[in-house]
Amino acid sequence: MSQTYKKFLRLLDKWPIDPTKTGRDLGEHIRVKIAQGFRQGETSVVNERECEKTYASLSRIASNYYGDKYKRRFESSASGLSADDCRRIISNDGLKEVENIYASRLEKMKMFFKRKQTDAT
């Protein structure tokens, strides 16, 4: 068991926590899941086969295996935004900004439809 636990700990070194996504960061989530799965540390009893599959998958993601295997031809996303713009938008601050914009628009739409309903009656 200790080898599996140590492998996961080494994997966490490759997976930094993104401070701009507190509470929603994948690295943070993985740390929580490993702590839950290995409550007794090295002496925890775990399903070795399942751990190996999970470790292999996470290791491929952390090493950018698929990003290197399937190189992108373009530097933009489906939205047309750059990677830096996407990172900024999905940060906690960026999401709050987007929420505020859409909350005000949603309120305007609600008021519009309420007016339409009262006009129709």
DSSP file (Angstrom, degrees, kcal/mol; ACC not computed):
  #  RESIDUE AA STRUCTURE BP1 BP2  ACC     N-H-->O    O-->H-N    N-H-->O    O-->H-N    TCO  KAPPA ALPHA  PHI   PSI    X-CA   Y-CA   Z-CA
    1    1 A M     >        0   0    0      0, 0.0     4,-2.1     0, 0.0     3,-0.3   0.000 360.0 360.0 360.0 -36.5    0.0    0.0    0.0
    2    2 A S  H  >  +     0   0    0      1,-0.2     4,-2.5     2,-0.2     5,-0.2   0.837 360.0  55.6 -61.7 -33.4    2.8    2.5    0.8
    3    3 A Q  H  > S+     0   0    0      2,-0.2     4,-2.3     1,-0.2    -1,-0.2   0.910 107.9  48.5 -65.2 -41.3    4.0    2.5   -2.8
    4    4 A T  H  > S+     0   0    0     -3,-0.3     4,-2.1     2,-0.2    -2,-0.2   0.936 112.7  48.0 -63.5 -46.3    0.6    3.5   -4.1
    5    5 A Y  H  X S+     0   0    0     -4,-2.1     4,-2.1     1,-0.2    -2,-0.2   0.919 112.2  49.2 -60.5 -44.7    0.2    6.3   -1.5
    6    6 A K  H  X S+     0   0    0     -4,-2.5     4,-2.3     1,-0.2    -1,-0.2   0.868 108.0  54.4 -65.2 -36.7    3.7    7.6   -2.3
    7    7 A K  H  X S+     0   0    0     -4,-2.3     4,-2.2     1,-0.2    -1,-0.2   0.923 108.6  48.5 -62.0 -43.6    3.0    7.6   -6.0
    8    8 A F  H  X S+     0   0    0     -4,-2.1     4,-1.9     1,-0.2    -2,-0.2   0.893 109.7  52.4 -64.7 -38.5   -0.1    9.7   -5.4
    9    9 A L  H  X S+     0   0    0     -4,-2.1     4,-0.9     1,-0.2    -1,-0.2   0.903 109.8  48.6 -64.4 -40.0    1.9   12.1   -3.2
   10   10 A R  H  X S+     0   0    0     -4,-2.3     4,-0.7     1,-0.2     3,-0.5   0.876 108.2  55.4 -65.5 -36.6    4.5   12.5   -6.0
   11   11 A L  H >X S+     0   0    0     -4,-2.2     3,-1.1     1,-0.2     4,-0.6   0.885 100.4  59.0 -62.9 -37.9    1.7   13.1   -8.5
   12   12 A L  H >< S+     0   0    0     -4,-1.9     3,-0.8     1,-0.3    -1,-0.2   0.804  95.3  63.7 -63.0 -28.0    0.4   16.0   -6.3
   13   13 A D  H 3< S+     0   0    0     -4,-0.9    -1,-0.3    -3,-0.5    -2,-0.2   0.826 103.5  48.2 -64.3 -29.7    3.8   17.7   -6.7
   14   14 A K  H << S+     0   0    0     -3,-1.1    -1,-0.2    -4,-0.7    -2,-0.2   0.592 103.6  69.8 -81.6 -12.1    3.1   18.0  -10.4
   15   15 A W  S << S-     0   0    0     -3,-0.8    -1,-0.2    -4,-0.6    47,-0.0  -0.763  71.4-167.3-114.5  87.1   -0.4   19.3   -9.8
   16   16 A P        -     0   0    0      0, 0.0     2,-0.4     0, 0.0    11,-0.3  -0.293  24.8-113.4 -71.2 157.2   -0.3   22.8   -8.4
   17   17 A I        -     0   0    0     10,-0.1     5,-0.1     9,-0.1     3,-0.0  -0.770  23.0-134.4 -89.0 133.5   -3.3   24.5   -6.9
   18   18 A D    >   -     0   0    0     -2,-0.4     3,-1.9     1,-0.1     7,-0.1  -0.796  11.1-160.1 -89.3 109.2   -4.6   27.5   -8.8
   19   19 A P  G >  S+     0   0    0      0, 0.0     3,-0.7     0, 0.0    -1,-0.1   0.669  86.9  66.3 -66.4 -14.7   -5.2   30.2   -6.2
   20   20 A T  G 3  S+     0   0    0      1,-0.2    72,-3.5    71,-0.1    73,-0.3   0.563 103.0  47.2 -81.5  -6.3   -7.5   32.1   -8.7
   21   21 A K  G X> S+     0   0    0     -3,-1.9     3,-2.5    70,-0.2     4,-0.8  -0.208  76.7 173.3-126.6  43.1  -10.0   29.2   -8.5
   22   22 A T  T <4 S+     0   0    0     -3,-0.7    -5,-0.0     1,-0.3    -2,-0.0  -0.271  73.5  13.5 -55.3 129.9  -10.3   28.5   -4.8
   23   23 A G  T 34 S+     0   0    0      2,-0.1    -1,-0.3     1,-0.0    -2,-0.0   0.267 128.9  56.5  87.2 -12.0  -13.0   26.0   -4.1
   24   24 A R  T <4 S+     0   0    0     -3,-2.5     2,-0.3     5,-0.0    -2,-0.2   0.265  73.6 122.7-131.3   8.1  -13.3   24.9   -7.7
   25   25 A D     X  -     0   0    0     -4,-0.8     4,-2.1     1,-0.1     5,-0.1  -0.566  55.5-144.5 -82.6 135.8   -9.7   23.9   -8.5
   26   26 A L  H  > S+     0   0    0     -2,-0.3     4,-2.7     1,-0.2     5,-0.2   0.890 101.3  54.0 -65.1 -40.6   -9.0   20.4   -9.8
   27   27 A G  H  > S+     0   0    0    -11,-0.3     4,-1.9     1,-0.2    -1,-0.2   0.889 109.6  48.5 -60.6 -39.5   -5.7   20.1   -7.9
   28   28 A E  H  > S+     0   0    0      2,-0.2     4,-1.9     1,-0.2    -1,-0.2   0.914 111.4  49.9 -64.7 -44.2   -7.5   21.0   -4.7
   29   29 A H  H  X S+     0   0    0     -4,-2.1     4,-2.4     1,-0.2    -2,-0.2   0.905 109.1  51.4 -62.4 -43.3  -10.2   18.5   -5.4
   30   30 A I  H  X S+     0   0    0     -4,-2.7     4,-2.5     1,-0.2    -1,-0.2   0.899 107.6  53.0 -63.1 -40.6   -7.7   15.7   -6.1
   31   31 A R  H  X S+     0   0    0     -4,-1.9     4,-2.3     1,-0.2    -1,-0.2   0.904 109.7  48.6 -61.1 -41.6   -5.9   16.4   -2.8
   32   32 A V  H  X S+     0   0    0     -4,-1.9     4,-2.2     2,-0.2    -2,-0.2   0.929 111.7  49.0 -63.7 -45.2   -9.2   16.1   -0.9
   33   33 A K  H  X S+     0   0    0     -4,-2.4     4,-2.4     1,-0.2    -2,-0.2   0.883 111.4  49.1 -64.4 -38.8  -10.0   12.8   -2.6
   34   34 A I  H  X S+     0   0    0     -4,-2.5     4,-2.2     2,-0.2    -1,-0.2   0.910 110.3  51.2 -66.7 -41.1   -6.6   11.4   -1.9
   35   35 A A  H  < S+     0   0    0     -4,-2.3    -2,-0.2    -5,-0.2    -1,-0.2   0.888 113.0  46.0 -62.9 -38.0   -6.8   12.4    1.7
   36   36 A Q  H >< S+     0   0    0     -4,-2.2     3,-0.7     1,-0.2    -2,-0.2   0.889 114.4  47.3 -70.3 -39.0  -10.2   10.7    1.9
   37   37 A G  H 3< S+     0   0    0     -4,-2.4     2,-0.2     1,-0.3    -2,-0.2   0.787 119.2  39.0 -74.1 -28.3   -9.0    7.5    0.1
   38   38 A F  T ><  +     0   0    0     -4,-2.2     3,-1.9    -5,-0.2    -1,-0.3  -0.490  68.4 152.6-119.4  60.1   -5.9    7.2    2.2
   39   39 A R  T <  S+     0   0    0     -3,-0.7    -1,-0.1     1,-0.3     3,-0.1   0.822  79.1  43.2 -61.5 -33.0   -7.2    8.2    5.7
   40   40 A Q  T >  S-     0   0    0      1,-0.3     3,-1.5    -3,-0.2    -1,-0.3   0.150 106.1-136.9 -97.9  19.2   -4.5    6.1    7.5
   41   41 A G  G X  S+     0   0    0     -3,-1.9     3,-1.5     1,-0.3    -1,-0.3  -0.426  77.1   0.1  65.8-130.9   -1.8    7.3    5.1
   42   42 A E  G 3  S+     0   0    0      1,-0.3    -1,-0.3    -2,-0.2   -37,-0.2   0.726 133.2  57.9 -65.4 -22.8    0.5    4.5    4.0
   43   43 A T  G <  S+     0   0    0     -3,-1.5    -1,-0.3   -42,-0.1    -2,-0.2   0.401  77.8 124.2 -90.9   3.7   -1.4    1.8    6.0
   44   44 A S    <   -     0   0    0     -3,-1.5     2,-0.7    -6,-0.1   -39,-0.1  -0.338  61.6-129.6 -65.0 143.0   -4.7    2.5    4.3
   45   45 A V        +     0   0    0     -2,-0.0     2,-0.3     2,-0.0    -1,-0.1  -0.864  42.0 162.5 -94.7 118.5   -6.4   -0.5    2.7
   46   46 A V        -     0   0    0     -2,-0.7     2,-1.0    -8,-0.1     3,-0.1  -0.862  50.3 -94.4-133.1 165.0   -7.4    0.5   -0.9
   47   47 A N     >  -     0   0    0     -2,-0.3     4,-2.5     1,-0.2     5,-0.2  -0.733  36.9-162.7 -80.5 103.2   -8.4   -1.2   -4.1
   48   48 A E  H  > S+     0   0    0     -2,-1.0     4,-2.5     1,-0.2     5,-0.2   0.876  85.2  52.7 -58.6 -42.1   -5.0   -1.4   -5.8
   49   49 A R  H  > S+     0   0    0      1,-0.2     4,-1.9     2,-0.2    -1,-0.2   0.931 112.2  44.5 -62.5 -45.9   -6.4   -2.0   -9.3
   50   50 A E  H  > S+     0   0    0      1,-0.2     4,-2.4     2,-0.2    -1,-0.2   0.895 112.5  52.7 -65.7 -40.5   -8.7    1.0   -9.1
   51   51 A C  H  X S+     0   0    0     -4,-2.5     4,-3.0     1,-0.2    -2,-0.2   0.898 107.7  51.5 -62.2 -41.1   -5.9    3.2   -7.7
   52   52 A E  H  X S+     0   0    0     -4,-2.5     4,-2.5     2,-0.2    -1,-0.2   0.909 110.8  47.8 -63.8 -42.3   -3.6    2.2  -10.5
   53   53 A K  H  X S+     0   0    0     -4,-1.9     4,-2.1     2,-0.2    -2,-0.2   0.925 114.9  45.6 -64.0 -44.5   -6.2    3.2  -13.1
   54   54 A T  H  X S+     0   0    0     -4,-2.4     4,-2.7     2,-0.2     5,-0.3   0.926 113.1  50.0 -64.6 -44.9   -6.9    6.5  -11.4
   55   55 A Y  H  X S+     0   0    0     -4,-3.0     4,-2.6     1,-0.2     5,-0.2   0.927 109.9  50.5 -60.1 -45.5   -3.2    7.2  -11.0
   56   56 A A  H  X S+     0   0    0     -4,-2.5     4,-2.0    -5,-0.2    -1,-0.2   0.908 112.3  47.3 -60.6 -42.4   -2.5    6.5  -14.7
   57   57 A S  H  X S+     0   0    0     -4,-2.1     4,-1.9     2,-0.2    -2,-0.2   0.942 114.6  44.9 -65.3 -48.0   -5.3    8.8  -15.8
   58   58 A L  H  X S+     0   0    0     -4,-2.7     4,-2.8     1,-0.2    -2,-0.2   0.865 111.2  54.5 -65.3 -35.5   -4.3   11.6  -13.5
   59   59 A S  H  X S+     0   0    0     -4,-2.6     4,-2.0    -5,-0.3    -1,-0.2   0.899 106.7  50.9 -65.3 -40.8   -0.7   11.2  -14.5
   60   60 A R  H  <>S+     0   0    0     -4,-2.0     5,-2.6    -5,-0.2     6,-0.3   0.902 113.0  46.0 -63.5 -40.1   -1.5   11.5  -18.2
   61   61 A I  H ><5S+     0   0    0     -4,-1.9     3,-1.4     1,-0.2    -2,-0.2   0.941 112.5  49.8 -67.5 -45.8   -3.4   14.7  -17.5
   62   62 A A  H 3<5S+     0   0    0     -4,-2.8    -2,-0.2     1,-0.3    -1,-0.2   0.822 112.6  47.2 -63.6 -32.1   -0.7   16.2  -15.3
   63   63 A S  T 3<5S-     0   0    0     -4,-2.0    -1,-0.3    -5,-0.2    -2,-0.2   0.419 110.4-122.1 -90.3   3.0    2.0   15.5  -17.9
   64   64 A N  T <>5 +     0   0    0     -3,-1.4     4,-2.4    -4,-0.3     5,-0.3   0.843  53.0 161.1  60.3  36.5   -0.1   16.9  -20.7
   65   65 A Y  H  ><S+     0   0    0     -5,-2.6     4,-2.2     1,-0.2     5,-0.1   0.917  72.3  39.8 -53.5 -51.2    0.1   13.6  -22.5
   66   66 A Y  H  > S+     0   0    0     -6,-0.3     4,-2.6     2,-0.2    -1,-0.2   0.829 111.7  57.1 -74.5 -31.1   -2.9   14.3  -24.8
   67   67 A G  H  4 S+     0   0    0      1,-0.2    -1,-0.2     2,-0.2     5,-0.2   0.886 113.3  41.0 -63.9 -37.4   -2.0   17.9  -25.3
   68   68 A D  H  < S+     0   0    0     -4,-2.4     3,-0.4     1,-0.1    -2,-0.2   0.858 115.5  50.2 -76.6 -36.2    1.4   16.8  -26.6
   69   69 A K  H  < S+     0   0    0     -4,-2.2     2,-0.6     1,-0.3    -2,-0.2   0.892 118.9  36.4 -69.7 -39.9    0.0   13.9  -28.6
   70   70 A Y  S  < S-     0   0    0     -4,-2.6    -1,-0.3    -5,-0.1    -2,-0.0  -0.744  86.2-159.1-117.1  81.7   -2.7   16.0  -30.4
   71   71 A K        -     0   0    0     -2,-0.6     2,-0.3    -3,-0.4    -3,-0.1  -0.287  17.0-121.4 -62.4 141.2   -1.1   19.3  -31.0
   72   72 A R        -     0   0    0     -5,-0.2    -1,-0.1     1,-0.1     3,-0.0  -0.618  12.2-156.8 -82.7 143.2   -3.5   22.2  -31.6
   73   73 A R  S    S+     0   0    0     -2,-0.3     2,-0.3     2,-0.0    -1,-0.1   0.684  75.4  50.2 -90.5 -19.7   -3.2   24.1  -34.8
   74   74 A F        -     0   0    0      2,-0.2    -2,-0.0     1,-0.0     0, 0.0  -0.828  68.2-141.2-122.0 157.3   -4.8   27.3  -33.6
   75   75 A E  S    S+     0   0    0     -2,-0.3     8,-0.5     2,-0.1     2,-0.2   0.258  78.9  72.7 -99.5  11.2   -4.1   29.5  -30.6
   76   76 A S  B    S-A   82   0A   0      6,-0.1     6,-0.2     7,-0.1    -2,-0.2  -0.721  71.5-126.2-120.9 173.0   -7.8   30.3  -29.9
   77   77 A S    >   -     0   0    0      4,-1.5     3,-1.4    -2,-0.2    -2,-0.1  -0.420  42.7 -86.3-106.3-176.6  -10.8   28.4  -28.5
   78   78 A A  T 3  S+     0   0    0      1,-0.3    -1,-0.0    -2,-0.1    -2,-0.0   0.803 130.6  55.7 -61.6 -27.7  -14.3   27.9  -29.8
   79   79 A S  T 3  S-     0   0    0      2,-0.1    -1,-0.3     1,-0.0     3,-0.1   0.639 115.0-118.5 -78.9 -13.4  -15.2   31.2  -28.2
   80   80 A G  S <  S+     0   0    0     -3,-1.4     2,-0.2     1,-0.3    -2,-0.1   0.428  73.2 128.6  88.8  -1.2  -12.4   32.9  -30.2
   81   81 A L        -     0   0    0      1,-0.1    -4,-1.5     2,-0.0    -1,-0.3  -0.542  61.1-113.0 -87.5 154.3  -10.7   33.9  -26.9
   82   82 A S  B  >  -A   76   0A   0     -6,-0.2     4,-2.3    -2,-0.2     5,-0.2  -0.319  31.6-105.1 -76.6 167.6   -7.1   33.3  -26.2
   83   83 A A  H  > S+     0   0    0     -8,-0.5     4,-2.5     1,-0.2     5,-0.2   0.888 122.7  52.4 -61.3 -39.4   -6.0   30.9  -23.4
   84   84 A D  H  > S+     0   0    0      2,-0.2     4,-2.3     1,-0.2    -1,-0.2   0.902 108.8  49.6 -64.5 -40.7   -5.1   33.8  -21.2
   85   85 A D  H  > S+     0   0    0      2,-0.2     4,-2.3     1,-0.2    -2,-0.2   0.917 111.1  49.7 -63.3 -42.6   -8.5   35.4  -21.7
   86   86 A C  H  X S+     0   0    0     -4,-2.3     4,-2.3     2,-0.2    -2,-0.2   0.925 110.6  49.8 -62.3 -44.7  -10.2   32.0  -20.8
   87   87 A R  H  X S+     0   0    0     -4,-2.5     4,-0.5     1,-0.2    -1,-0.2   0.908 111.4  49.5 -59.5 -42.1   -8.1   31.7  -17.7
   88   88 A R  H >< S+     0   0    0     -4,-2.3     3,-0.7     1,-0.2     6,-0.5   0.907 111.5  48.2 -64.8 -41.5   -9.0   35.2  -16.6
   89   89 A I  H 3< S+     0   0    0     -4,-2.3    -1,-0.2     1,-0.2    -2,-0.2   0.880 111.3  48.9 -68.9 -38.4  -12.7   34.6  -17.2
   90   90 A I  H 3< S+     0   0    0     -4,-2.3    -1,-0.2    -5,-0.2    -2,-0.2   0.456  88.6 104.3 -86.1   2.4  -12.9   31.3  -15.3
   91   91 A S  S <X S-     0   0    0     -3,-0.7     4,-2.6    -4,-0.5     5,-0.2  -0.367  90.7-105.5 -69.8 163.0  -11.0   32.7  -12.3
   92   92 A N  H  > S+     0   0    0    -72,-3.5     4,-1.9     1,-0.2     5,-0.2   0.910 122.7  47.8 -57.6 -43.3  -13.2   33.5   -9.2
   93   93 A D  H  > S+     0   0    0    -73,-0.3     4,-2.0     1,-0.2    -1,-0.2   0.907 111.3  50.4 -65.3 -41.3  -13.0   37.2   -9.9
   94   94 A G  H  > S+     0   0    0     -6,-0.5     4,-2.3     1,-0.2    -2,-0.2   0.898 109.8  50.0 -63.6 -41.0  -13.8   36.7  -13.6
   95   95 A L  H  X S+     0   0    0     -4,-2.6     4,-2.9     2,-0.2    -1,-0.2   0.875 108.5  52.7 -66.7 -36.7  -16.8   34.6  -12.8
   96   96 A K  H  X S+     0   0    0     -4,-1.9     4,-2.4    -5,-0.2    -1,-0.2   0.917 109.5  49.7 -62.7 -41.6  -18.1   37.2  -10.3
   97   97 A E  H  X S+     0   0    0     -4,-2.0     4,-1.9     2,-0.2    -2,-0.2   0.928 112.9  45.6 -61.9 -46.2  -17.8   39.8  -13.0
   98   98 A V  H  X S+     0   0    0     -4,-2.3     4,-2.6     1,-0.2     5,-0.3   0.902 111.1  53.9 -65.0 -41.1  -19.7   37.7  -15.5
   99   99 A E  H  X S+     0   0    0     -4,-2.9     4,-2.8     1,-0.2     5,-0.2   0.919 108.0  50.0 -58.5 -44.4  -22.3   36.9  -12.9
  100  100 A N  H  X S+     0   0    0     -4,-2.4     4,-1.8     2,-0.2    -1,-0.2   0.902 111.2  48.9 -62.4 -41.1  -22.9   40.6  -12.2
  101  101 A I  H  X S+     0   0    0     -4,-1.9     4,-1.7     1,-0.2    -2,-0.2   0.948 117.2  40.1 -63.5 -48.6  -23.3   41.3  -15.9
  102  102 A Y  H  X S+     0   0    0     -4,-2.6     4,-2.8     1,-0.2    -2,-0.2   0.809 110.0  59.2 -74.6 -28.8  -25.8   38.5  -16.5
  103  103 A A  H  X S+     0   0    0     -4,-2.8     4,-2.3    -5,-0.3    -1,-0.2   0.924 108.0  45.9 -64.1 -42.3  -27.7   39.0  -13.3
  104  104 A S  H  X S+     0   0    0     -4,-1.8     4,-1.8    -5,-0.2    -2,-0.2   0.899 114.7  47.6 -67.8 -38.3  -28.5   42.6  -14.3
  105  105 A R  H  X S+     0   0    0     -4,-1.7     4,-2.2     2,-0.2    -2,-0.2   0.895 110.7  52.0 -67.6 -38.8  -29.5   41.4  -17.8
  106  106 A L  H  X S+     0   0    0     -4,-2.8     4,-2.5     1,-0.2    -2,-0.2   0.906 108.2  51.3 -63.8 -41.5  -31.6   38.6  -16.3
  107  107 A E  H  X S+     0   0    0     -4,-2.3     4,-2.3     1,-0.2    -1,-0.2   0.899 108.9  51.2 -62.4 -40.2  -33.4   41.1  -14.1
  108  108 A K  H  X S+     0   0    0     -4,-1.8     4,-2.2     1,-0.2    -1,-0.2   0.904 110.6  48.9 -62.6 -41.2  -34.2   43.3  -17.1
  109  109 A M  H  X S+     0   0    0     -4,-2.2     4,-2.5     2,-0.2     5,-0.2   0.904 109.7  51.6 -66.3 -40.7  -35.6   40.3  -18.9
  110  110 A K  H  X S+     0   0    0     -4,-2.5     4,-2.2     1,-0.2    -2,-0.2   0.928 111.0  47.7 -60.7 -44.9  -37.7   39.3  -15.9
  111  111 A M  H  X S+     0   0    0     -4,-2.3     4,-2.3     1,-0.2    -1,-0.2   0.897 110.4  53.0 -63.0 -40.2  -39.1   42.8  -15.7
  112  112 A F  H  X S+     0   0    0     -4,-2.2     4,-2.0     1,-0.2    -2,-0.2   0.934 111.8  44.2 -60.6 -47.5  -39.8   42.8  -19.5
  113  113 A F  H  X S+     0   0    0     -4,-2.5     4,-2.1     2,-0.2    -1,-0.2   0.831 111.0  54.2 -71.5 -31.2  -41.8   39.6  -19.3
  114  114 A K  H  X S+     0   0    0     -4,-2.2     4,-2.3    -5,-0.2    -1,-0.2   0.917 109.1  49.1 -64.9 -42.0  -43.7   40.7  -16.2
  115  115 A R  H  X S+     0   0    0     -4,-2.3     4,-2.2     1,-0.2    -2,-0.2   0.909 109.9  51.3 -62.4 -41.8  -44.8   43.8  -18.1
  116  116 A K  H  X S+     0   0    0     -4,-2.0     4,-1.7     1,-0.2    -1,-0.2   0.889 110.0  49.9 -62.6 -39.7  -45.8   41.8  -21.1
  117  117 A Q  H  X S+     0   0    0     -4,-2.1     4,-1.1     1,-0.2    -1,-0.2   0.908 112.0  46.2 -66.8 -41.8  -47.9   39.5  -18.8
  118  118 A T  H  < S+     0   0    0     -4,-2.3    -1,-0.2     1,-0.2    -2,-0.2   0.853 112.0  51.9 -71.1 -32.6  -49.7   42.4  -17.1
  119  119 A D  H  < S+     0   0    0     -4,-2.2    -1,-0.2     1,-0.2    -2,-0.2   0.849 107.7  53.4 -68.8 -33.4  -50.3   44.1  -20.5
  120  120 A A  H  <        0   0    0     -4,-1.7    -1,-0.2     1,-0.2    -2,-0.2   0.749 360.0 360.0 -74.6 -24.1  -51.9   40.9  -21.8
  121  121 A T     <        0   0    0     -4,-1.1    -1,-0.2    -3,-0.1    -2,-0.2   0.472 360.0 360.0 -90.3 360.0  -54.3   40.5  -19.0
